């Protein structure tokens, strides 16, 4: 069997494993700082998921979680649904993936960033036209290092219909000089979809510290053209909630985002930013 | 402007009363010759809440730039096409119509396209302003 055929499409829902996720003991911690006030957040790591999957018998002895694509996808979906990325709408969408057309693919090991990029490109392009797909998640469980993720993002930027750009630079006390990379993809009706990146390690923004590396892509343009900048992003997705709930969720999202990112990670957590890499000189 | 004939399922309801649906089950059609001024055509479709125009009038090339500019200004998508029935194009139009409130503007040479788009996703084509441009 070729590596290509090992790619896995997850068609599940978080709810089917809720009884497993209920036993999670979150071991990850990060502290954000707003105007000198520190807040601590507990987050679920891939190790936490691995423990509960093993305890429940879903993961066999000696089997690594990243080698079980259906569990990788379920864990990542649960992380979004429990609010890991700070967005209240993402929580709801991830709890109801089929209803809102959130499609997940878990890619097998490719090794080379260019090979990964070609595989991502092939999977994503196939999902752009069908009306049913609103969001495409490409999970890369074998890409754990942020630098390697950055290489995949840059390799995608070299392909037709993709674009990678620098969205800013920062200096981090722990990681030195950082570059904020923004990846976008040409989609239907002359719009460009801003790709969100997630991954398990610093220097990614706190709201992007997920159990596994992921590219999450809005597959469709907005209802009406955004003539001034042709941007497409997750906030365009329509949900079946009333106006009051919508307003409450926006407020909740803004508050969660501000608290979790703090002053230090505000820029690197913006929608235009896919991932953060160390500058080569500082790496 | 002419009296609208939009289907009652999506009209006569305030935005808050419209039941949430992820996909449309209908799209709109407008028979219009090239003699209809782009501005007037677009204005009428804006009034109907149309989000996307598929322009299926063969020979409309001279007007395409004006239609595109007018649609950009009005906040509508403009998708020009010839009256082809090539499957990829029909599928694309049908997929767009599922997601955007769409009007297919056509003339006598493109009537088959309406049928093909509707058949592609089991949608209903609802005529707008049936007397316009005749």
Interface residues (C-beta under 8 A of the other chain):
Chain A: X99 X100 X101 X129 X130 X131 X188 X189 X220 X221 X223 X224 X225 X227 X238 X240 X242 X243
Chain B: X16 X20 X22 X23 X51 X52 X71 X72 X75 X76 X77 X79 X91 X92 X94 X95 X96 X98 X99 X100 X121
